Amino acid sequence: MPCKTKWFSLSDQDDADAYLRDGALRWRGDGRRTECALAAASELRLRGRHNIENALAASPAALAVGASLERVR
């Protein structure tokens, strides 16, 4: 199975698939043509920067294997 690296960042970086901007976890897809909010960081039940990073890492991975945006949210 071919693999593709998915990137995340706590800031809005051009190469990040998932990132944090203005307190919202966001995702870029479809070759960067699609961009949407996944959730507000304040909505995460687990607090702390590392849990925001975990959510940012898990989101593009779940989407890459077929999860819908609604399920990821």
C-alpha positions in Angstrom: 0.0 0.0 0.0 1.5 3.4 -0.9 2.1 5.8 1.9 1.8 9.6 2.1 3.1 11.7 4.9 0.5 13.9 6.6 1.8 17.0 8.4 0.3 19.0 11.3 1.3 22.2 13.0 0.3 24.4 15.9 0.5 27.3 13.5 -0.8 27.9 10.0 2.0 26.6 7.8 1.5 26.1 4.0 2.8 22.5 4.2 0.5 21.4 7.1 -2.5 19.2 6.4 -3.9 20.0 9.8 -3.2 23.1 11.8 -4.4 25.5 14.5 -5.5 29.0 13.6 -7.4 31.4 15.7 -8.3 28.7 18.2 -9.7 26.3 15.6 -8.3 23.0 14.4 -8.4 23.2 10.6 -7.7 20.8 7.7 -6.5 21.3 4.1 -7.4 18.7 1.6 -7.8 17.9 -2.1 -4.4 19.2 -3.0 -4.9 22.3 -0.8 -8.1 23.3 -2.7 -10.4 22.5 0.3 -10.0 24.1 3.7 -12.4 23.7 6.7 -12.6 24.0 10.4 -12.7 20.6 12.2 -13.4 21.9 15.8 -12.6 24.6 18.2 -9.7 23.7 20.4 -11.9 24.6 23.4 -14.2 21.8 22.4 -11.6 19.1 23.0 -12.4 17.2 26.2 -8.8 16.6 27.0 -6.9 19.8 27.8 -3.3 20.8 27.0 -1.2 21.6 24.1 -0.1 18.0 23.6 -3.8 16.9 23.2 -4.3 19.6 20.6 -1.3 18.1 18.8 -2.7 14.6 19.1 -6.0 15.7 17.6 -4.1 17.5 14.8 -2.1 14.4 14.0 -5.1 12.0 14.1 -7.4 14.1 11.9 -5.5 13.9 8.6 -4.7 10.2 9.3 -8.4 9.4 9.8 -9.4 11.3 6.7 -6.7 9.6 4.6 -8.1 6.2 5.4 -11.7 7.2 4.5 -13.3 8.7 7.6 -15.8 11.5 6.8 -15.3 15.0 8.0 -18.4 14.6 10.1 -16.9 11.6 11.9 -13.6 13.4 12.4 -15.3 16.4 13.9 
